[in-house]
């Protein structure tokens, strides 16, 4: 994450993270997210994840 100095707790696809609206520093295949940014990612993608679970 751009500007974050915390240790990465999760590693996610850069495409998914960029699609959620979070800013990433450089184009890579995976992005490491700290606890705080992972929580923001989960909140931003909650509706999409719910729809995926329903099988739409």
Secondary structure, 3 states (H helix, E strand, C coil): CCCCCCCCCEEEEHHHHHHCCCCCCCCCCEEEECHHHHHHHHHHCHHHHHHHHHCC
